[in-house]
Amino acid sequence: MSNLSSFVKQIRDVMRNDAGINGDAQRIEQIAWMLFLKVYDAKEQDWDINEDNYQSIIPEKFRWCNWAHDDRSKDVMTGDTLLNFVNNELFPSLKNLPIDMDTPIKKSIVKTTFEDANQYMKDGVLLRQVINIIDSLDLGDYEESHAFGEIYESILKELQSAGSSGEFYTPRAVTDFMAQMIKPQIGEQVADFACGTGGFLTSWLKELSKQVKTTEDQELFNNSIYGIEKKQFPYMLCITNMLLHDIDLPKVYHANSLLKDVLDYTDDDKFDVILMNPPYGGSEKSEVKNHFPDDLASSETADLFMSVIMYRLKKNGRAAVILPDGFLFGTDNAKVAIKTKLLREFNLHTVIRMPHSVFAPYTSITTNILFFDNTKPTEDVWFYRLDMPEGYKNFSKTKPMKLEHFEPAIKWWNNREEITIEGFDKAKKYTAKDIAERNYNIDLCGYPHEEEEILPPDELIRQYQEKRASLNADIDRILAEITSILGIDNLEE
């Protein structure tokens, strides 16, 4: 394909004329399943060459090269014939591929990828045009394949403005910064228990690849990732992402990380490194709480994932986790219990306060990165406020956060000192005792001069609910202390 930069635009222009495509989210989902089959077909051609007697799990007539590729013969399917084939033969076949416990991951991913995939287009001629654009990619050519990796990244970025799909994409600057600070080592395995489109996994691979020197290193590199994604669409995107990064056996699973009792995890279920941006503000079925000890059974998904992370981090392992402000200032019983466990059993050494709008336009809620390891109980915690770059009022789709914006934090990281600007703390160290005395409210080194931002109603409501829960918890705690001092068992008596 001569002009990769026009790839997405060409597809968008065609799809705009199809009555079945309603908005960006459907357009990108439509592109996703076709890209997966194209990328998987390129992989299968490699496996055909490199493996003796390779057998595809996909029946011959449904392999991309046998139905999608246009060799300019009169036999290529288009129009109603193509629509009928895709809707009534291809999709049913791929959704019902026979797999069992012995099916290799690189084969079983085809079925799991298509389990809930959708075909939206209603015009078979337009569908043929889109297929031809995708098929024109030469993934056998190293340069073009590498360039397409960048194009794929741009597709994932578009998820941020594709309705609710934005929740699956963490800005690459953030994942790259976290991977750099965590310092991957050959032989380690990283996990993301809500991996979305695989951003943390690809940042890990990019950072780890610098250390690959031998064939043994390469094998360890290829087996260094583990991901779980609950939702079908980002799972499909993640699998494609891993194949594009030459991970032929992507250990990425379509499942819900919260549906296993955390007390049942063994050492075999633990990882050297965990990099995550847990979903927050979401809802789970009430029975999900049954998989957690009573004191940790929060109704907030981010809290539940923090517990999973703590139970699945190896001894001496390292973690970097993005959490909303509500986790920091929250003093309700569950949040206090989670933060107490974190500081008593793990070493929470650094909290980076990120500027607002990092995740715009998906959410305006301010977030933070917590860095901790499983080496010892926390003694001191450093807080560092990363300010908005000069010349920026907000991040946006056209002015996103860049890795260079983390430079002040990286410089400070390697030479830590307390910083005060205009009487407000920008960087400061607190002891574990200081934090315990604050009832584990770790809303420290925040943004003193930030203009109040008008949040969408649902986010505003959620933020006020979190603050109210924390205030109620503080009031209950103080009342309990007073009644205890006065020797009153029940204040209402």
Secondary structure, DSSP 8 states (H G I E B T S, - for coil): ---GGGHHHHHHHHHTT-TT--SHHHHHHHHHHHHHHHHHHHHHHHHHHHSTT---SS-GGGSHHHHT---SSTT---HHHHHHHIIIIIHHHHHT----TTS-HHHHHHHHHHTT-------HHHHHHHHHHHHT--TTSHHHHHHHHHHHHHHHHHGGGSGGGGGG---HHHHHHHHHHH---TT--EEETT-TTSHHHHHHHHHHGGG--SHHHHHHHHT-EEEEESSHHHHHHHHHHHHHTT-SS--EEES-TTSS-GGG--GGG-EEEEEE----S----GGGGGGS-GGG--SSHHHHHHHHHHHTEEEEEEEEEEEEHHHHH--SHHHHHHHHHHHHHSEEEEEEE--TTTTTTT----EEEEEEESSS---EEEEEE----TT-S---SSS---GGGGHHHHHHHTS---EEETTEEEEEEEEHHHHHHTTT----S--TT-------HHHHHHHHHHHHHHHHHHHHHHHHHHHHHHT-S-TT-
